[in-house]
Amino acid sequence: MSDDLDTVFAALADPTRRAILTLLLEDDMAVTDVADPFDMSLAAISKHLTVLTRAGLISQEKRGRVKWCKLEPGALRAASVWMQGFGQFEPVNLDAFERFLAQELPDVPKD
């Protein structure tokens, strides 16, 4: 599982690849349509798509003469579960913490 997470996070580390995933949220797209918004060669986009495919974040299939890219919705599940483990702590309410300290340490001078 660790290797899979490493691969997913490595794929997500690049802003171009994250932008590609955002594009694919809308719908499946032909590779040439994915490449349109970017100022880079089709070969460079293809390399990014290969990284995303190897990470399992997208799939590619040939329909006739056109290669299509599709977002794989379950691909981020393991990464999401892993990240949720860090959200188990409640955020600190600083006002409540300050009131608690004032009650517990009444002799401490305030600034």
C-alpha positions in Angstrom: 0.0 0.0 0.0 2.9 2.4 0.8 4.3 2.0 -2.8 0.8 2.8 -4.2 0.5 5.9 -2.0 4.0 7.0 -3.0 3.1 6.7 -6.7 -0.2 8.6 -6.2 1.4 11.4 -4.3 4.3 11.7 -6.7 1.8 12.0 -9.6 -0.1 14.7 -7.6 3.1 16.6 -6.9 3.2 18.2 -10.3 0.8 21.2 -10.9 0.3 20.2 -14.6 -0.9 16.8 -13.6 -3.3 18.3 -11.0 -4.6 20.6 -13.6 -5.2 17.7 -16.0 -7.2 15.9 -13.2 -9.3 19.0 -12.8 -10.0 19.1 -16.5 -11.1 15.4 -16.4 -13.5 16.1 -13.5 -15.9 17.5 -16.1 -15.9 14.6 -18.6 -13.7 12.2 -20.5 -11.5 14.0 -23.0 -9.4 13.2 -26.0 -5.7 13.6 -25.4 -5.5 16.5 -27.9 -8.3 18.3 -25.9 -6.4 17.7 -22.7 -3.3 19.3 -24.2 -5.1 22.4 -25.6 -4.9 24.6 -22.4 -1.3 23.9 -21.8 1.7 25.6 -23.4 3.7 22.5 -24.0 4.1 19.8 -26.6 1.8 16.9 -27.1 4.7 14.6 -26.2 5.1 16.4 -22.8 1.4 16.1 -22.1 1.6 12.4 -23.0 4.3 11.9 -20.5 2.1 13.5 -17.8 -0.8 11.3 -18.8 1.5 8.2 -18.5 2.4 9.2 -15.0 -1.3 9.7 -14.1 -2.2 6.3 -15.7 0.6 4.4 -13.9 -0.7 6.0 -10.6 -4.2 4.7 -11.5 -5.6 8.2 -11.4 -6.8 8.0 -15.0 -7.3 5.4 -17.6 -6.8 5.8 -21.3 -8.6 4.0 -24.1 -8.4 4.2 -27.9 -11.7 4.8 -29.6 -11.2 4.6 -33.3 -8.2 6.8 -34.0 -8.5 9.0 -30.9 -7.1 8.2 -27.5 -9.4 9.2 -24.6 -8.6 9.9 -21.0 -11.0 9.2 -18.1 -10.7 10.1 -14.5 -10.8 7.0 -12.2 -13.0 8.1 -9.3 -11.9 5.5 -6.8 -8.2 6.1 -7.4 -7.8 8.7 -4.6 -9.6 6.6 -2.0 -6.5 5.2 -0.4 -4.8 8.5 -0.3 -7.9 10.2 1.1 -8.2 7.6 3.8 -4.6 8.0 4.7 -5.0 11.8 4.9 -8.2 11.6 7.0 -6.1 10.0 9.7 -4.5 13.3 10.3 -7.9 15.0 10.7 -8.8 13.1 13.8 -7.9 15.9 16.1 -10.2 18.8 16.7 -8.9 22.2 15.8 -7.8 24.3 18.8 -10.3 27.0 19.8 -7.9 29.6 20.9 -10.5 31.7 22.7 -11.7 28.8 24.7 -8.0 27.8 25.5 -7.3 31.4 26.6 -10.3 31.3 29.0 -9.2 28.0 30.3 -5.7 29.3 31.0 -7.1 32.4 32.7 -9.2 30.2 35.1 -6.3 27.8 35.8 -3.6 30.5 36.1 -5.3 33.6 37.4 -2.1 35.2 38.7 -0.3 35.3 35.3 -0.2 38.9 34.1 -1.9 39.7 30.8 -0.1 41.7 28.0 
